[in-house]
Amino acid sequence: MTPKQVLDSFSQTLLQDERILSPQERALLSAIVQHANAGSGANQSMRESVRAVIASSVGEVVAQRAFAVLGGSIVERILEHGGTSSESKRPVTEYLGPKDPQPPTGPKPAPVQPSPTSPSPTSPSPTSPSPTSPSPTSPMTTPKSPGPQPPHAATSTVISQTSVAAEERPNVLPARCVVLDEFLAPQELAELTSFILDHEDSFEASEVISPHSEGGVVNYEHRSSRVLMDIGKYQDLMLDRIRTSLPDVLGKLGMEEFTIAGVEAQVTASNEGDFFHFHSDNGSERVASRYLTFVYFFHREPRGFEGGELRIHDARLENGEYVSEGTYQTMIPQQNQIVFFPCEVLHEITPVKCASRRFADSRFTLNGWLRR
């Protein structure tokens, strides 16, 4: 079933449900169609082409939201109207693999330990950001590889030093995530971007949690970026959207459903040379209650940066600490896309290249954590 057929399959009742399309979004779509019809004149072929393009742009968004809100009942309605083609059974957009080739068998390389004179932080603080990702329908741009890591990845593979006994933690921690496309409405994305650009002066240097400090510390050898903690109404907006998708996301990740006890959210701006070394998001007692990481990617058009990829690593438990297996999945930042993954998963952000060095050309993420 094509996106247009999906959109046409929804009843008027569904399209009037504000959990799926807000009044502002419906008004925007109506205005677009009216202007398209007026511009097409009497050319019926042109009108159909314009409507097909509009349906292609919004059909998947409507389907995704309706599925998250109404669950299996929406699938039954679509199948009643549109048949049972294999394309109509396409699930909510996700990324769970596939796994790339594993490294050769044999002795595993010893993990690189941090310098005794300059211990590496073990996890991000409440001001730390999270990664980025490519479309789950596109091929992996950088396959898992046991080959050399980027220079910044060689500083340390230690990511967790919690007091939880090693036998209570899995020996193997595979890379896994779920990715959803077109997460916000176009108007919401435009307003969020405008809000961030208007608050450039409020961004501060990102911090990390160090085992040798009571609070967060700035450590440019482990992490470089800027962060905005007060994001106003956009924290609630993001949480509302996440709630509708959460049961499906947790199911695909194989995680238990939970009651949200707290939410941390922030916007991270990464510019020329910014990065974040290996880390987990709940690797110390202060953030141990973090359960699910979310990272929403957005940027100004046209895109003014390269790099800043999220690498989610396969990891193993060694001497009570998780270390990288040397294999990982690389995900490229995509506009209006969100990625979810368990907080204990080992991940990193590769260096960003931004030739202009302008703040507006930065790689932005609205990222955070759900606590339980």
C-alpha positions as CSV (number, residue, x, y, z in Angstrom):
1,M,0.0,0.0,0.0
2,T,1.4,3.4,-1.0
3,P,1.6,6.3,1.4
4,K,-1.3,7.9,-0.5
5,Q,-3.4,4.8,-0.1
6,V,-2.5,4.7,3.6
7,L,-3.6,8.3,4.1
8,D,-6.8,7.7,2.1
9,S,-7.7,4.6,4.2
10,F,-8.1,6.7,7.4
11,S,-11.7,7.7,8.2
12,Q,-12.7,11.3,8.8
13,T,-12.9,10.4,12.5
14,L,-9.2,9.5,12.7
15,L,-8.2,12.7,10.9
16,Q,-10.2,14.7,13.5
17,D,-8.4,13.0,16.4
18,E,-6.1,15.7,17.8
19,R,-3.7,13.0,19.1
20,I,-2.9,12.2,15.5
21,L,-3.2,15.6,13.8
22,S,-3.5,18.9,15.7
23,P,-5.9,21.6,14.6
24,Q,-2.9,23.6,13.4
25,E,-1.6,20.7,11.3
26,R,-5.0,20.1,9.7
27,A,-5.4,23.7,8.9
28,L,-1.9,23.7,7.4
29,L,-2.7,20.7,5.2
30,S,-6.0,22.2,4.1
31,A,-4.3,25.4,3.1
32,I,-1.6,23.5,1.2
33,V,-4.2,21.5,-0.8
34,Q,-6.2,24.6,-1.6
35,H,-3.2,26.5,-2.8
36,A,-2.1,23.5,-4.9
37,N,-5.5,23.2,-6.5
38,A,-5.6,26.9,-7.3
39,G,-2.2,26.8,-8.8
40,S,-3.0,23.7,-10.9
41,G,-6.0,25.3,-12.5
42,A,-8.0,22.9,-14.6
43,N,-5.1,20.5,-15.2
44,Q,-6.4,17.4,-13.5
45,S,-3.2,15.5,-14.0
46,M,-1.3,18.2,-12.2
47,R,-3.7,18.2,-9.3
48,E,-3.4,14.5,-8.9
49,S,0.4,14.7,-9.0
50,V,0.4,17.5,-6.3
51,R,-1.9,15.5,-4.1
52,A,0.3,12.4,-4.4
53,V,3.3,14.4,-3.3
54,I,1.5,15.8,-0.3
55,A,0.2,12.4,0.6
56,S,3.7,10.9,0.3
57,S,5.0,13.6,2.7
58,V,2.4,13.2,5.4
59,G,1.0,9.8,5.0
60,E,3.6,7.9,6.9
61,V,3.5,10.5,9.7
62,V,-0.2,10.1,10.1
63,A,0.1,6.3,10.0
64,Q,2.8,6.3,12.6
65,R,1.0,8.5,15.0
66,A,-2.3,6.6,14.5
67,F,-0.6,3.3,15.1
68,A,1.0,4.6,18.3
69,V,-2.3,5.9,19.6
70,L,-4.7,3.2,18.5
71,G,-2.5,0.2,18.3
72,G,-3.7,-2.9,16.4
73,S,-7.1,-1.5,15.7
74,I,-5.8,0.9,13.2
75,V,-4.1,-2.0,11.3
76,E,-7.5,-3.7,11.0
77,R,-9.1,-0.5,9.6
78,I,-6.4,-0.1,7.0
79,L,-6.6,-3.7,5.9
80,E,-10.4,-3.5,5.6
81,H,-10.0,-0.6,3.2
82,G,-6.7,-1.2,1.4
83,G,-6.2,-5.0,1.1
84,T,-3.4,-7.1,2.5
85,S,-0.5,-6.3,0.3
86,S,2.9,-7.0,1.8
87,E,3.7,-3.3,1.8
88,S,0.6,-2.6,4.0
89,K,2.1,-4.7,6.7
90,R,5.1,-2.5,7.1
91,P,5.5,-1.8,10.9
92,V,6.3,1.5,12.6
93,T,9.7,2.6,11.3
94,E,12.4,1.0,13.4
95,Y,16.1,0.1,13.2
96,L,17.2,-3.1,14.9
97,G,20.0,-4.1,12.6
98,P,21.0,-6.0,10.6
99,K,24.1,-7.0,12.3
100,D,27.3,-6.5,10.3
101,P,30.0,-9.2,10.1
102,Q,31.5,-10.0,13.5
103,P,35.3,-9.7,14.0
104,P,37.5,-12.7,13.4
105,T,37.5,-15.4,16.1
106,G,40.4,-15.6,18.5
107,P,41.7,-13.8,21.6
108,K,39.9,-10.5,22.2
109,P,42.1,-7.4,22.4
110,A,42.8,-6.0,25.8
111,P,40.8,-2.8,26.6
112,V,42.6,0.5,26.5
113,Q,42.7,1.7,30.1
114,P,42.5,5.4,31.0
115,S,45.7,7.3,32.0
116,P,46.2,7.1,35.8
117,T,47.0,10.7,35.8
118,S,43.9,11.8,34.0
119,P,41.0,9.4,34.7
120,S,38.3,9.5,32.1
121,P,34.7,10.3,33.2
122,T,32.5,7.2,33.3
123,S,29.2,8.6,32.2
124,P,27.4,11.7,31.0
125,S,25.9,14.1,33.5
126,P,22.4,15.4,33.4
127,T,23.8,18.0,31.0
128,S,25.2,15.4,28.6
129,P,23.9,14.8,25.1
130,S,23.2,11.7,23.1
131,P,23.7,10.5,19.6
132,T,22.3,10.7,16.1
133,S,21.1,8.4,13.4
134,P,20.4,7.6,9.8
135,S,17.1,6.5,8.2
136,P,16.4,2.9,9.3
137,T,15.4,2.1,5.8
138,S,18.8,3.1,4.3
139,P,21.9,0.8,4.4
140,M,24.4,1.2,7.1
141,T,26.9,3.8,5.9
142,T,29.7,2.5,8.1
143,P,29.6,-1.3,8.8
144,K,30.6,-2.9,12.0
145,S,34.3,-3.3,11.8
146,P,37.0,-4.7,14.0
147,G,39.4,-2.3,12.3
148,P,41.0,0.8,13.8
149,Q,38.8,3.2,15.6
150,P,38.9,7.0,15.1
151,P,41.6,8.7,17.1
152,H,39.2,10.0,19.8
153,A,37.9,6.5,20.5
154,A,41.2,5.2,21.7
155,T,41.3,7.1,25.0
156,S,39.2,4.7,27.0
157,T,36.7,1.9,26.5
158,V,35.6,1.9,30.2
159,I,32.0,3.1,30.4
160,S,30.6,1.8,33.7
161,Q,31.8,1.7,37.2
162,T,28.6,1.1,39.1
163,S,28.5,-0.7,42.4
164,V,26.1,-3.3,40.9
165,A,27.7,-6.8,41.2
166,A,29.1,-8.1,37.9
167,E,27.0,-11.3,38.1
168,E,23.8,-9.3,38.0
169,R,24.7,-7.7,34.7
170,P,24.7,-9.4,31.3
171,N,28.0,-10.6,30.0
172,V,27.2,-9.3,26.5
173,L,25.5,-6.0,25.8
174,P,24.6,-5.9,22.1
175,A,24.1,-2.7,20.2
176,R,20.3,-2.1,19.6
177,C,18.1,0.9,19.0
178,V,14.7,1.9,17.5
179,V,14.5,4.9,15.1
180,L,11.3,6.8,14.1
181,D,11.2,9.2,11.2
182,E,9.3,12.5,10.9
183,F,8.8,12.7,14.6
184,L,7.6,16.3,14.8
185,A,5.2,18.1,12.5
186,P,6.9,20.5,10.1
187,Q,5.6,23.5,11.9
188,E,6.9,22.2,15.3
189,L,10.3,21.5,13.8
190,A,10.5,25.0,12.4
191,E,9.5,26.6,15.7
192,L,12.0,24.4,17.7
193,T,14.8,25.4,15.3
194,S,13.9,29.1,15.6
195,F,13.7,28.8,19.4
196,I,17.2,27.3,19.5
197,L,18.8,29.9,17.2
198,D,17.2,32.7,19.3
199,H,18.8,31.3,22.5
200,E,22.4,30.9,21.3
201,D,23.7,33.0,24.2
202,S,22.2,30.6,26.7
203,F,24.2,27.6,25.7
204,E,27.0,26.5,28.1
205,A,29.9,24.1,27.8
206,S,28.8,20.5,28.2
207,E,29.8,18.6,31.3
208,V,30.5,14.9,32.2
209,I,30.2,13.0,35.4
210,S,33.6,12.2,36.9
211,P,34.1,9.5,39.6
212,H,36.4,12.1,41.3
213,S,33.9,14.9,41.4
214,E,30.6,15.6,43.3
215,G,29.2,17.4,40.3
216,G,29.6,17.6,36.6
217,V,32.9,18.8,35.2
218,V,34.0,20.1,31.9
219,N,36.5,17.7,30.3
220,Y,37.4,18.6,26.7
221,E,39.5,15.5,26.4
222,H,36.3,13.4,26.8
223,R,33.6,15.6,25.5
224,S,33.2,18.8,23.6
225,S,29.9,20.5,22.8
226,R,27.5,23.1,24.2
227,V,24.2,22.5,25.9
228,L,20.9,24.3,26.6
229,M,19.1,23.0,29.7
230,D,16.0,25.2,29.7
231,I,14.1,24.3,26.6
232,G,10.7,25.6,27.8
233,K,7.6,24.0,26.3
234,Y,9.6,21.7,24.0
235,Q,10.4,19.3,26.8
236,D,6.6,18.6,27.3
237,L,6.0,18.5,23.6
238,M,8.7,15.9,23.2
239,L,7.5,13.9,26.2
240,D,3.9,13.9,24.8
241,R,5.1,12.5,21.5
242,I,7.4,9.9,23.2
243,R,4.5,8.6,25.4
244,T,2.4,7.6,22.4
245,S,5.3,5.6,20.9
246,L,6.8,4.2,24.1
247,P,5.0,0.8,24.4
248,D,6.0,-0.1,20.8
249,V,9.5,1.2,21.3
250,L,10.1,-0.8,24.5
251,G,8.7,-3.9,22.9
252,K,11.1,-3.7,19.9
253,L,14.0,-3.1,22.3
254,G,13.0,-6.0,24.5
255,M,12.7,-3.7,27.5
256,E,10.2,-3.9,30.3
257,E,7.4,-1.3,30.4
258,F,7.8,1.1,33.3
259,T,6.3,4.1,35.1
260,I,8.2,7.3,34.2
261,A,9.6,8.6,37.5
262,G,11.5,11.5,35.9
263,V,12.6,13.1,32.7
264,E,15.8,14.9,31.7
265,A,15.9,16.8,28.5
266,Q,18.2,19.3,26.9
267,V,19.4,20.6,23.5
268,T,23.0,19.9,22.5
269,A,24.8,22.0,19.8
270,S,27.9,20.4,18.3
271,N,30.2,22.5,16.0
272,E,33.6,22.2,14.4
273,G,35.7,19.5,16.2
274,D,33.0,18.6,18.8
275,F,32.7,15.0,19.9
276,F,31.8,12.6,22.8
277,H,34.0,9.6,23.6
278,F,32.8,6.1,24.7
279,H,30.2,6.3,27.5
280,S,27.0,4.9,28.8
281,D,24.2,7.1,30.1
282,N,23.7,5.4,33.5
283,G,27.2,4.3,34.5
284,S,27.3,6.0,37.9
285,E,25.1,5.9,41.0
286,R,23.9,9.4,40.4
287,V,22.3,8.5,37.1
288,A,21.7,4.8,37.7
289,S,17.9,5.3,37.5
290,R,18.1,6.4,33.9
291,Y,16.4,3.7,31.8
292,L,15.8,4.9,28.2
293,T,17.8,7.3,26.1
294,F,16.2,9.4,23.4
295,V,17.9,11.6,20.8
296,Y,16.0,13.8,18.4
297,F,18.0,15.2,15.5
298,F,17.4,18.5,13.7
299,H,19.4,21.2,12.0
300,R,19.0,24.3,9.8
301,E,18.5,23.8,6.1
302,P,20.6,23.5,4.1
303,R,22.7,21.4,6.4
304,G,25.9,23.0,7.4
305,F,27.9,20.2,9.0
306,E,29.2,16.7,8.4
307,G,30.2,13.9,10.8
308,G,28.7,13.8,14.3
309,E,27.7,10.2,13.7
310,L,26.3,8.1,16.5
311,R,28.2,4.8,17.0
312,I,26.4,2.2,19.1
313,H,28.9,-0.5,20.2
314,D,28.6,-4.2,21.0
315,A,30.1,-4.5,24.4
316,R,31.2,-7.2,26.9
317,L,31.7,-7.3,30.6
318,E,35.3,-7.4,31.6
319,N,36.5,-7.0,35.2
320,G,33.2,-5.5,36.2
321,E,33.2,-2.9,33.4
322,Y,31.7,-2.8,29.9
323,V,34.2,-2.6,27.1
324,S,33.7,-2.3,23.3
325,E,33.9,-5.5,21.3
326,G,35.4,-3.5,18.5
327,T,32.2,-3.7,16.4
328,Y,29.5,-1.1,16.2
329,Q,26.6,0.3,14.2
330,T,27.1,3.8,12.7
331,M,24.1,6.1,12.3
332,I,24.2,9.4,10.5
333,P,22.1,12.4,11.8
334,Q,18.9,12.8,9.8
335,Q,16.5,15.7,10.0
336,N,13.4,15.2,12.2
337,Q,14.4,11.7,13.3
338,I,14.5,10.3,16.8
339,V,16.5,7.3,18.1
340,F,15.8,5.3,21.3
341,F,18.2,2.9,23.0
342,P,18.8,1.5,26.5
343,C,20.9,3.8,28.7
344,E,23.5,1.2,29.5
345,V,24.4,0.8,25.8
346,L,27.9,1.9,25.0
347,H,28.0,4.7,22.4
348,E,30.0,7.6,21.2
349,I,29.7,10.6,18.9
350,T,32.3,11.1,16.2
351,P,33.9,14.5,15.5
352,V,31.7,17.1,13.8
353,K,33.0,19.1,10.8
354,C,31.5,22.6,10.4
355,A,33.4,24.7,7.9
356,S,31.6,27.9,8.7
357,R,31.8,27.5,12.5
358,R,28.6,29.4,12.7
359,F,26.3,28.4,15.6
360,A,23.3,28.2,13.2
361,D,25.1,25.5,11.2
362,S,25.7,23.2,14.2
363,R,24.5,19.7,14.6
364,F,21.6,19.9,17.1
365,T,19.9,17.2,19.2
366,L,17.1,17.4,21.7
367,N,18.2,14.5,23.8
368,G,17.5,13.2,27.2
369,W,16.6,10.3,29.5
370,L,13.5,8.7,31.0
371,R,14.0,7.5,34.6
372,R,12.2,4.8,36.4
